[in-house]
Amino acid sequence: MKELKSIQGFLKQVTGAFAGVVDIEIGVINKDLEVIAGSGYFEKEVGSTYDEGCMTQKIMLSAHNESILVENTAHAVCCSECDYSGQCSVLAFLMQPITFREQKIGTISLLALTEQHRRKLLNHYEKMQDFLNKLCNIIVMSLNEKKMENKVASLMNQFKDVINASREGIIAINPQGAITNINVAAERILGLEHSSQNDLHINRLFPDFRVVDAIRVQHDDETEQFYGKELKFVDSEKEELRLFYNITPMYEEDKVSGVVLSFRRKEEVEEMATRIMNENKKLTFSGIIGTSSEITEIKKKMKLISSTDSTVLIRGDTGTGKSVFARAIHEESPRRKNQFVAISCAAIPASLLESELFGYEEGAFTGARKGGKPGKFEIAHGGTIFLDEIGDMPLEFQVKLLNVIENKNIARIGGVSFRDVDVRIITATNRDLEALIREGRFREDLYYRINVIPFTLPGLRDRKDDILLLMHHFLDYYSARLNKKINGFREEARELLLAYPWPGNVRELENAIEYAVNVEADYKVSTESLPEKVFRHSAAGDTPGLEDLTTLEEKAIAAALRKYGQTTCGKEKAASALGISRATLYRKLKSIKLDVS
């Protein structure tokens, strides 16, 4: 920045005003020897550049930072090299360097053009020197203000760039509801012309928005009413747009001076939520619902073996969550940064199973893809392959899988070379493998290869104290996904769900809750919203007695307290997970004796 030129307008005013006060002309020249400002005769010199050898250049090159008084320019040695020597209209002058941030950036001079002015300058030298010092201080203060002004402007531009880079629509309004700022994203979302909405009242865009209530916000807890709320916008073509918005108050001297309205399209928020839920499928053992002693012990042991590469066999009935536990082993393992590849051995025809698992080379068979195709084992290299329903794998293919496990390499169909594969193998089945071996339908040697670390997942009927936790977990999940406001179960519905044996285990329970959330019109799940099979079981007289339900409830409370703890905060979380109020939980704790060890 050319400092003095940046405040040229100010300098012109200063030199003109102060020259009249001291009755001597003033001139300001920058380090490039350009006249920046001046009074009287020198006002005409503004914009012109002096030649080398002039006094300003001498001061710029001098190691000293002192003023110079020339009493008579006609006889001064310092003026002898100047091009104007002998014809200069200045009879005498007092010149001082202007120093800004320890750098000389120019000079300011008191110039005597008449003999009267020369005598005044010499007779009042000390006062003139003091005046020049003060004038230099004023110039430096102005330069500092200019620097700060430029810095603030730069920061403001950066701030605007940041705001405009946001994908969220952002609108600032004053206490009267007038729009003071709007970012590019807001204009794009609402289909507005650039900067056309400034000073427009917010209700022209959002008629239902309550400005008075928003401005009244003072504290964080009061902003909850404006967090994640829905707002309607109708565009010029009468198309309705749904938005989720938040409100943030702006303060000036501890008073709300306006609010910032930030928003996104409802569809975009829902897409983000779906993506997050999909990411959450990469769950670890802490994310698996269940606090029963059986599940807790299995999670503890699985966590221990996750860091190894040993082959795992997970057994259990349909719907017990075998694939969920297999993925948790992978996500807790050192292989978690690589692929987790799952394949159902029962879902793929025997004729295609080899190409799916091992891949094929180009031209291996009619219709083979150009360039060939990698199999699941290659894709899972460095990660984990999960062979679900391995008990249904064709007998003739089992020997090929055995060779892969033993040799740790595969050959594509039509290939002539082997490819090394580094994978951890996890298998799962709901079949009785020992019975299949006796029947000659499963290889005994393969059984011993996959049965290195066996686990058997209990059915839901064997861990009924987890049912309540799972019920409320699925209720929260599907209420959010289906945009319902259902926050619990009615007592009769809860008893029927606890009494049902759940032959399909966790998967069947999840389906039942999803069904109930879909058809329920109230804020709590009622018996009328439950699947018909739950009623049929109850009508058949198979429902346990009141004592059994009480026992189940006690176990569920104990499991919740084991998970969340017995502190006040822990009990509050346990009550929420069980779908009962904190007061109800305390009442039940008084009437029952629990073992939460």
VOGU-764726 format. One record per residue (C-alpha): x, y, z. Coordinates in steps of 0.05 Angstrom, whole numbers, plus 5000, padded with zeros to 4 digits. Each point is the difference from the previous one (the first is absolute). Last residue first. Example, Ala and Ser with C-alpha at 12.3 -4.5 7.8 and 13.67 -1.06 7.14 Angstrom:
+------+------+------+
|    X |    Y |    Z |
+------+------+------+
| 5273 | 4979 | 5143 |
| 4973 | 4931 | 5013 |
+------+------+------+
END
This chain:
+------+------+------+
|    X |    Y |    Z |
+------+------+------+
| 4508 | 3864 | 5795 |
| 4932 | 5028 | 4987 |
| 4960 | 4953 | 5044 |
| 4935 | 5034 | 5013 |
| 4951 | 4998 | 5058 |
| 4932 | 5026 | 4981 |
| 4949 | 5049 | 5029 |
| 5044 | 5061 | 5010 |
| 5034 | 4991 | 4932 |
| 4931 | 5000 | 4968 |
| 4983 | 5068 | 5029 |
| 5068 | 5028 | 4979 |
| 4989 | 4976 | 4929 |
| 4930 | 5029 | 4998 |
| 5027 | 5068 | 5022 |
| 5054 | 4997 | 4947 |
| 4947 | 4990 | 4947 |
| 4995 | 4935 | 4961 |
| 5024 | 4981 | 4930 |
| 5053 | 4952 | 5024 |
| 5056 | 5040 | 4966 |
| 4973 | 5065 | 5030 |
| 4997 | 4969 | 5069 |
| 5071 | 4975 | 4993 |
| 5024 | 5069 | 4978 |
| 4968 | 5032 | 5062 |
| 5028 | 4945 | 5044 |
| 5070 | 5013 | 4973 |
| 4994 | 5075 | 5012 |
| 4979 | 4988 | 5072 |
| 5056 | 4950 | 5008 |
| 4984 | 4926 | 4996 |
| 5037 | 4984 | 4936 |
| 4981 | 5004 | 4926 |
| 5012 | 4928 | 4977 |
| 4991 | 4963 | 5066 |
| 4939 | 5044 | 5015 |
| 4969 | 4981 | 4933 |
| 5012 | 4926 | 5013 |
| 4969 | 5004 | 5070 |
| 4939 | 5036 | 4972 |
| 4992 | 4947 | 4946 |
| 5008 | 4944 | 5051 |
| 4946 | 5031 | 5044 |
| 4954 | 5007 | 4940 |
| 5009 | 4928 | 4981 |
| 4985 | 4978 | 5072 |
| 4938 | 5043 | 5000 |
| 4978 | 4969 | 4934 |
| 5009 | 4930 | 5030 |
| 4960 | 5018 | 5062 |
| 4943 | 5028 | 4958 |
| 4993 | 4934 | 4964 |
| 5034 | 4981 | 4936 |
| 4960 | 5006 | 4936 |
| 4989 | 4932 | 4966 |
| 4925 | 5005 | 5004 |
| 4989 | 4993 | 4925 |
| 4973 | 5071 | 5000 |
| 5068 | 5028 | 5020 |
| 5035 | 4962 | 4944 |
| 4948 | 5022 | 4951 |
| 5007 | 5072 | 5022 |
| 5075 | 5000 | 4988 |
| 4987 | 4967 | 4933 |
| 4954 | 5058 | 4980 |
| 5056 | 5051 | 5000 |
| 4994 | 5055 | 5052 |
| 4964 | 5065 | 4986 |
| 4936 | 4982 | 5035 |
| 5039 | 4985 | 5064 |
| 5021 | 5073 | 5004 |
| 5066 | 5034 | 4984 |
| 5003 | 5069 | 5030 |
| 4994 | 5069 | 4967 |
| 4938 | 4980 | 4962 |
| 4989 | 4982 | 4926 |
| 5036 | 4933 | 5002 |
| 5002 | 4964 | 4933 |
| 5073 | 5012 | 4979 |
| 5028 | 5000 | 5070 |
| 4967 | 4932 | 5014 |
| 5028 | 4969 | 4936 |
| 5071 | 5025 | 5016 |
| 4992 | 4972 | 5071 |
| 4979 | 4931 | 4974 |
| 5056 | 4999 | 4948 |
| 5052 | 5015 | 5054 |
| 4972 | 4946 | 5045 |
| 5004 | 4950 | 4942 |
| 5072 | 5019 | 4987 |
| 5018 | 4995 | 5073 |
| 4974 | 4928 | 5006 |
| 4959 | 4967 | 4945 |
| 4970 | 4953 | 5052 |
| 4980 | 5062 | 5040 |
| 4968 | 4966 | 5062 |
| 4946 | 5054 | 5010 |
| 4989 | 5019 | 5073 |
| 5043 | 5063 | 4999 |
| 4964 | 5026 | 4938 |
| 4932 | 4986 | 5031 |
| 5020 | 5034 | 5065 |
| 5024 | 5062 | 4964 |
| 4936 | 5005 | 4960 |
| 4958 | 4997 | 5063 |
| 5043 | 5053 | 5035 |
| 4998 | 5050 | 4942 |
| 5067 | 5006 | 4965 |
| 5045 | 5060 | 4992 |
| 5020 | 5065 | 4965 |
| 4964 | 5000 | 4933 |
| 5009 | 5065 | 4961 |
| 5005 | 4971 | 4930 |
| 5047 | 5023 | 4945 |
| 5008 | 4930 | 4971 |
| 5075 | 4998 | 5013 |
| 4995 | 5036 | 5067 |
| 4944 | 4955 | 5026 |
| 5036 | 4940 | 4969 |
| 5064 | 5010 | 5040 |
| 4967 | 5022 | 5065 |
| 4953 | 4939 | 4999 |
| 5056 | 4953 | 4981 |
| 5041 | 5021 | 5061 |
| 4938 | 5000 | 5044 |
| 4983 | 4928 | 4983 |
| 5073 | 4978 | 5003 |
| 5008 | 5025 | 5071 |
| 4934 | 4968 | 5020 |
| 5020 | 4933 | 4969 |
| 5068 | 4997 | 5033 |
| 4972 | 4969 | 5065 |
| 4971 | 4945 | 4955 |
| 5068 | 4971 | 4989 |
| 4986 | 4926 | 4986 |
| 4936 | 5014 | 4959 |
| 5041 | 5049 | 4959 |
| 5042 | 4942 | 4975 |
| 5071 | 4992 | 5026 |
| 5059 | 5010 | 4954 |
| 5048 | 4941 | 4996 |
| 5074 | 5016 | 4992 |
| 5055 | 4957 | 4972 |
| 5074 | 5018 | 4994 |
| 5036 | 4949 | 4957 |
| 4937 | 4969 | 4971 |
| 5016 | 5021 | 4928 |
| 5056 | 4950 | 4988 |
| 4969 | 4945 | 5043 |
| 4936 | 5004 | 4958 |
| 5040 | 5000 | 4935 |
| 5032 | 4933 | 5021 |
| 4931 | 4972 | 5017 |
| 4972 | 5016 | 4932 |
| 4926 | 5016 | 5001 |
| 4943 | 4961 | 4967 |
| 5023 | 4930 | 5020 |
| 4940 | 4990 | 5046 |
| 5045 | 4994 | 5061 |
| 5034 | 5065 | 4978 |
| 4932 | 5034 | 4992 |
| 4981 | 4979 | 5071 |
| 5065 | 5031 | 5026 |
| 4986 | 5063 | 4960 |
| 4932 | 5012 | 5033 |
| 4978 | 5059 | 4957 |
| 4991 | 5072 | 5020 |
| 5067 | 5019 | 4969 |
| 5056 | 5050 | 5003 |
| 5071 | 5007 | 4974 |
| 5055 | 5051 | 5013 |
| 5062 | 4996 | 4957 |
| 5057 | 5049 | 5008 |
| 5031 | 5018 | 4934 |
| 5069 | 5004 | 4969 |
| 4994 | 4973 | 4930 |
| 5057 | 4975 | 4957 |
| 4983 | 4992 | 4927 |
| 5011 | 4934 | 4964 |
| 5017 | 4993 | 4927 |
| 4969 | 4966 | 4939 |
| 4933 | 5036 | 4999 |
| 4936 | 4977 | 4967 |
| 4961 | 5006 | 5065 |
| 5043 | 5042 | 5046 |
| 5050 | 4965 | 5044 |
| 5002 | 5013 | 5074 |
| 5052 | 5005 | 5055 |
| 5004 | 4991 | 5075 |
| 5024 | 4928 | 4995 |
| 4958 | 4967 | 5055 |
| 4939 | 5046 | 4998 |
| 5000 | 5002 | 4924 |
| 5006 | 4924 | 4997 |
| 4942 | 4991 | 5047 |
| 4958 | 5047 | 4957 |
| 5014 | 4955 | 4940 |
| 4981 | 4938 | 5040 |
| 4934 | 5032 | 5020 |
| 4980 | 5012 | 4928 |
| 4978 | 4929 | 4986 |
| 4959 | 4998 | 5064 |
| 4958 | 5061 | 4981 |
| 5001 | 5054 | 5054 |
| 4936 | 4999 | 5042 |
| 5036 | 4992 | 5066 |
| 5040 | 5062 | 4981 |
| 4938 | 5042 | 5013 |
| 5042 | 5064 | 5001 |
| 5071 | 5001 | 4974 |
| 5029 | 5065 | 5027 |
| 5065 | 5023 | 4967 |
| 5044 | 5047 | 5040 |
| 5053 | 5050 | 4979 |
| 5070 | 5002 | 4969 |
| 4972 | 4968 | 4936 |
| 4924 | 5003 | 5005 |
| 4993 | 5017 | 4926 |
| 5045 | 4942 | 4982 |
| 4959 | 4951 | 5042 |
| 4935 | 5028 | 4971 |
| 5022 | 4984 | 4929 |
| 5035 | 5045 | 4950 |
| 4971 | 5005 | 4930 |
| 5030 | 4989 | 4931 |
| 5029 | 5051 | 4952 |
| 4938 | 4996 | 4956 |
| 4943 | 4969 | 5040 |
| 4985 | 4927 | 4989 |
| 4939 | 4989 | 4957 |
| 5022 | 4932 | 4975 |
| 5053 | 4972 | 5047 |
| 5071 | 5014 | 5024 |
| 5009 | 5052 | 4945 |
| 5027 | 5053 | 5047 |
| 5020 | 4969 | 5066 |
| 4953 | 4981 | 5056 |
| 4983 | 5017 | 5073 |
| 5015 | 4957 | 5061 |
| 4938 | 5009 | 5044 |
| 4949 | 5021 | 4949 |
| 5030 | 4957 | 4944 |
| 4998 | 4939 | 5046 |
| 4929 | 5012 | 5025 |
| 4970 | 5007 | 4930 |
| 4985 | 4927 | 4985 |
| 4980 | 4987 | 5072 |
| 4945 | 5053 | 4996 |
| 5011 | 5059 | 5047 |
| 4952 | 5015 | 5058 |
| 5021 | 4942 | 5045 |
| 5074 | 5019 | 5004 |
| 4981 | 5071 | 5021 |
| 5057 | 5048 | 4988 |
| 5029 | 5055 | 5044 |
| 5062 | 5041 | 4984 |
| 5029 | 5045 | 5054 |
| 5052 | 5041 | 4963 |
| 5061 | 5034 | 5031 |
| 5007 | 5052 | 5054 |
| 4971 | 4951 | 5051 |
| 5056 | 4949 | 4991 |
| 5032 | 5016 | 5067 |
| 4936 | 4971 | 5031 |
| 4942 | 5033 | 5037 |
| 4963 | 5015 | 4936 |
| 5010 | 4929 | 4975 |
| 4974 | 4968 | 5064 |
| 4941 | 5048 | 4998 |
| 4985 | 4978 | 4928 |
| 4996 | 4928 | 5021 |
| 4956 | 5019 | 5060 |
| 4951 | 5034 | 4954 |
| 5001 | 4942 | 4951 |
| 4982 | 4951 | 5055 |
| 4943 | 5043 | 5025 |
| 4952 | 4950 | 5032 |
| 4953 | 5003 | 4941 |
| 5004 | 4927 | 4979 |
| 5026 | 4956 | 5056 |
| 5072 | 5001 | 5022 |
| 5071 | 4982 | 4982 |
| 5060 | 5045 | 4988 |
| 5063 | 4965 | 4976 |
| 5064 | 5041 | 5004 |
| 5067 | 4990 | 4964 |
| 5060 | 5028 | 5037 |
| 5029 | 5066 | 4977 |
| 5007 | 5031 | 5069 |
| 4979 | 5069 | 5026 |
| 4927 | 4981 | 5002 |
| 5013 | 4941 | 5047 |
| 4992 | 5042 | 5064 |
| 4941 | 5039 | 4974 |
| 4965 | 4935 | 4983 |
| 5010 | 4976 | 5072 |
| 4969 | 5063 | 5031 |
| 4944 | 5003 | 4950 |
| 4982 | 4927 | 5015 |
| 5000 | 5013 | 5075 |
| 4955 | 5061 | 4994 |
| 4953 | 4962 | 4955 |
| 4990 | 4944 | 5050 |
| 4998 | 5045 | 5061 |
| 4946 | 5043 | 4969 |
| 5020 | 5071 | 4981 |
| 4979 | 5001 | 4927 |
| 5002 | 5050 | 4943 |
| 5063 | 4995 | 4958 |
| 5033 | 5069 | 4995 |
| 5052 | 4985 | 5053 |
| 5020 | 4939 | 4959 |
| 5020 | 5044 | 4942 |
| 4956 | 5026 | 4945 |
| 5015 | 5014 | 4927 |
| 4925 | 5005 | 4992 |
| 5009 | 5070 | 5028 |
| 5023 | 5022 | 4931 |
| 4932 | 4980 | 4973 |
| 4966 | 5040 | 5054 |
| 5044 | 5059 | 4983 |
| 4982 | 4995 | 4927 |
| 4926 | 4996 | 5017 |
| 5005 | 5061 | 5045 |
| 5037 | 5038 | 4945 |
| 4946 | 4982 | 4949 |
| 4946 | 5022 | 5050 |
| 5036 | 5067 | 5010 |
| 5004 | 5009 | 4924 |
| 4927 | 4984 | 4991 |
| 4980 | 5051 | 5054 |
| 5039 | 5053 | 4963 |
| 5050 | 5036 | 5045 |
| 4995 | 5059 | 5047 |
| 5036 | 5054 | 5040 |
| 4963 | 5061 | 5028 |
| 5046 | 5049 | 5035 |
| 4968 | 5045 | 5051 |
| 5001 | 5074 | 5017 |
| 5028 | 5050 | 5049 |
| 4987 | 4958 | 5062 |
| 5028 | 5039 | 5058 |
| 5064 | 4988 | 5038 |
| 5034 | 5061 | 4969 |
| 4984 | 4974 | 4930 |
| 4978 | 4928 | 4993 |
| 4980 | 4955 | 4942 |
| 4950 | 4943 | 5014 |
| 5007 | 4933 | 4965 |
| 4937 | 4968 | 4969 |
| 4998 | 4932 | 4967 |
| 4962 | 4976 | 4938 |
| 4974 | 4938 | 4965 |
| 4969 | 5019 | 4934 |
| 4939 | 4978 | 4960 |
| 4990 | 5031 | 4931 |
| 4931 | 5011 | 4970 |
| 4992 | 5017 | 4927 |
| 4958 | 5062 | 4986 |
| 5042 | 5018 | 4939 |
| 5029 | 5061 | 5036 |
| 5024 | 4955 | 5057 |
| 4962 | 4977 | 5062 |
| 5043 | 4990 | 5062 |
| 4979 | 4958 | 5060 |
| 5041 | 4992 | 5063 |
| 5015 | 4939 | 5042 |
| 5037 | 5003 | 5066 |
| 5070 | 4972 | 5014 |
| 5013 | 5050 | 5055 |
| 4953 | 5060 | 5009 |
| 4965 | 4975 | 5064 |
| 5068 | 4978 | 5026 |
| 5024 | 5073 | 4996 |
| 4969 | 5012 | 5069 |
| 5050 | 4953 | 5033 |
| 5057 | 5039 | 4970 |
| 4977 | 5067 | 5029 |
| 4970 | 5065 | 4976 |
| 4949 | 4985 | 4945 |
| 4950 | 5058 | 4994 |
| 5024 | 5014 | 4929 |
| 4974 | 4932 | 4978 |
| 4932 | 5008 | 5034 |
| 4990 | 5070 | 4969 |
| 5021 | 4976 | 4931 |
| 4950 | 4942 | 4998 |
| 5010 | 4966 | 4932 |
| 4935 | 4978 | 4968 |
| 5004 | 5049 | 4941 |
| 5070 | 4976 | 4981 |
| 5027 | 5039 | 4941 |
| 4960 | 5064 | 5007 |
| 5001 | 4986 | 5074 |
| 5075 | 5013 | 5001 |
| 4989 | 5073 | 4983 |
| 5042 | 5025 | 4941 |
| 5059 | 5044 | 5018 |
| 5046 | 4955 | 4958 |
| 4960 | 4952 | 4956 |
| 5028 | 5017 | 4932 |
| 5071 | 4982 | 5019 |
| 5004 | 4948 | 4944 |
| 4932 | 4981 | 4972 |
| 4962 | 4949 | 5041 |
| 4987 | 4926 | 4986 |
| 4989 | 4982 | 5073 |
| 5056 | 4949 | 5003 |
| 5046 | 5040 | 4955 |
| 4989 | 5066 | 5037 |
| 5010 | 4966 | 5067 |
| 5064 | 4967 | 4974 |
| 5027 | 5067 | 4975 |
| 4993 | 5033 | 5068 |
| 4950 | 5050 | 5026 |
| 5012 | 5062 | 5042 |
| 4961 | 5055 | 5033 |
| 4930 | 4971 | 4990 |
| 4948 | 5042 | 5036 |
| 4966 | 4966 | 5059 |
| 4995 | 5063 | 5044 |
| 5052 | 4972 | 5047 |
| 5049 | 4992 | 4942 |
| 5004 | 4940 | 4954 |
| 5057 | 4955 | 4977 |
| 4987 | 4946 | 4949 |
| 5043 | 4938 | 4990 |
| 4984 | 4941 | 4953 |
| 5046 | 4943 | 5017 |
| 5049 | 4975 | 4948 |
| 5051 | 5048 | 5029 |
| 5050 | 5032 | 4951 |
| 4960 | 5065 | 5003 |
| 5011 | 5005 | 5074 |
| 5074 | 4987 | 4993 |
| 5007 | 5050 | 4944 |
| 4961 | 5051 | 5040 |
| 5047 | 4990 | 5059 |
| 5060 | 5008 | 4954 |
| 4971 | 5065 | 4973 |
| 4987 | 5024 | 5071 |
| 5070 | 4981 | 5020 |
| 5028 | 5040 | 4941 |
| 4955 | 5060 | 5017 |
| 5023 | 4996 | 5073 |
| 5072 | 4998 | 4976 |
| 4990 | 5058 | 4953 |
| 4968 | 5041 | 5055 |
| 5056 | 4981 | 5047 |
| 5053 | 5022 | 4950 |
| 4961 | 5064 | 4987 |
| 4996 | 5013 | 5075 |
| 5074 | 4988 | 5006 |
| 5013 | 5048 | 4942 |
| 4957 | 5053 | 5033 |
| 5038 | 4993 | 5064 |
| 5066 | 5007 | 4961 |
| 4975 | 5064 | 4967 |
| 4978 | 5029 | 5067 |
| 5068 | 4983 | 5030 |
| 5035 | 5035 | 4941 |
| 4958 | 5062 | 5012 |
| 5020 | 4998 | 5073 |
| 5073 | 4998 | 4981 |
| 4991 | 5057 | 4950 |
| 4968 | 5043 | 5053 |
| 5057 | 4987 | 5048 |
| 5050 | 5020 | 4947 |
| 4961 | 5063 | 4983 |
| 4998 | 5018 | 5074 |
| 5075 | 4989 | 5006 |
| 5014 | 5039 | 4936 |
| 4959 | 5062 | 5018 |
| 5050 | 5053 | 4978 |
| 5026 | 4957 | 4942 |
| 4931 | 4982 | 4971 |
| 4973 | 5070 | 5010 |
| 5062 | 5031 | 4967 |
| 4990 | 4954 | 4940 |
| 4926 | 5016 | 4996 |
| 5014 | 5075 | 4996 |
| 5055 | 4988 | 4948 |
| 4949 | 4963 | 4957 |
| 4992 | 4929 | 4976 |
| 5013 | 4967 | 5068 |
| 4985 | 4925 | 4999 |
| 4981 | 4957 | 5060 |
| 5015 | 4929 | 4978 |
| 4974 | 4929 | 5006 |
| 5042 | 4942 | 4977 |
| 4990 | 4929 | 4974 |
| 4993 | 4927 | 5020 |
| 5057 | 4992 | 5050 |
| 4991 | 4931 | 5032 |
| 4996 | 4985 | 5075 |
| 4925 | 4984 | 4996 |
| 4986 | 5067 | 4966 |
| 5053 | 5055 | 5001 |
| 4985 | 5066 | 4965 |
| 5067 | 5036 | 4990 |
| 5003 | 5074 | 5020 |
| 5014 | 5061 | 4957 |
| 5006 | 5073 | 5023 |
| 5006 | 5046 | 4941 |
| 5032 | 5064 | 4974 |
| 4996 | 5044 | 4937 |
| 4957 | 4953 | 4959 |
| 4990 | 5028 | 4929 |
| 5060 | 4959 | 4976 |
| 5039 | 5031 | 4943 |
| 5072 | 4996 | 5025 |
| 4996 | 4925 | 5013 |
| 4939 | 4971 | 4966 |
| 5036 | 4938 | 4975 |
| 5023 | 4987 | 5072 |
| 5073 | 4986 | 5011 |
| 5013 | 5067 | 5034 |
| 4942 | 4993 | 5048 |
| 5039 | 4964 | 5055 |
| 5055 | 5053 | 4995 |
| 4951 | 5055 | 5019 |
| 5014 | 5069 | 4970 |
| 4937 | 5013 | 4958 |
| 4957 | 4954 | 5044 |
| 5007 | 5046 | 5059 |
| 4982 | 4978 | 5071 |
| 4997 | 4925 | 4984 |
| 4974 | 4963 | 5062 |
| 5004 | 4924 | 4998 |
| 4960 | 4951 | 5042 |
| 5031 | 4937 | 5030 |
| 4995 | 4926 | 4985 |
| 5072 | 4986 | 4985 |
| 5027 | 4946 | 4953 |
| 4987 | 5047 | 4942 |
| 4974 | 4971 | 4935 |
| 4928 | 5024 | 5009 |
| 5026 | 5068 | 5026 |
| 5043 | 5009 | 4937 |
| 4941 | 4979 | 4956 |
| 4956 | 5053 | 5033 |
| 5054 | 5053 | 4990 |
| 5001 | 4993 | 4924 |
| 5058 | 4963 | 4968 |
| 4956 | 4956 | 4957 |
| 4945 | 5036 | 4963 |
| 4934 | 5022 | 5028 |
| 4934 | 4966 | 4980 |
| 4936 | 5038 | 4984 |
| 4933 | 4976 | 5027 |
| 4989 | 5061 | 5045 |
| 5043 | 5058 | 4975 |
| 4940 | 5047 | 4991 |
| 4986 | 4994 | 5075 |
| 5072 | 5020 | 5010 |
| 4986 | 5074 | 4986 |
| 4947 | 5003 | 5055 |
| 4997 | 4936 | 5039 |
| 5028 | 4931 | 4987 |
| 4983 | 4927 | 4993 |
| 5030 | 4937 | 4969 |
| 5061 | 5028 | 4963 |
| 5036 | 4939 | 4972 |
| 5072 | 4988 | 5022 |
| 4989 | 4924 | 5001 |
| 5009 | 5004 | 5076 |
| 4939 | 5045 | 5005 |
| 4997 | 5076 | 4998 |
| 4956 | 5044 | 5045 |
| 5002 | 5076 | 4995 |
| 4978 | 5055 | 5048 |
| 4998 | 5075 | 4987 |
| 5009 | 5048 | 5058 |
| 4945 | 5042 | 5034 |
| 5000 | 4952 | 5060 |
| 4924 | 4994 | 5001 |
| 4988 | 5007 | 4925 |
| 5051 | 4947 | 4986 |
| 4964 | 4956 | 5051 |
| 4935 | 4996 | 4960 |
| 5029 | 4989 | 4931 |
| 5052 | 4951 | 5024 |
| 4948 | 4960 | 5039 |
| 4947 | 4998 | 4945 |
| 5051 | 4977 | 4948 |
| 5027 | 4949 | 5048 |
| 4931 | 4970 | 5012 |
| 4989 | 4992 | 4925 |
| 5069 | 4969 | 4991 |
| 4988 | 4947 | 5054 |
| 5018 | 4939 | 4956 |
| 5053 | 5042 | 4965 |
| 5038 | 5007 | 5065 |
| 5004 | 4925 | 5010 |
| 5014 | 4973 | 4931 |
| 4974 | 4930 | 5017 |
+------+------+------+
END
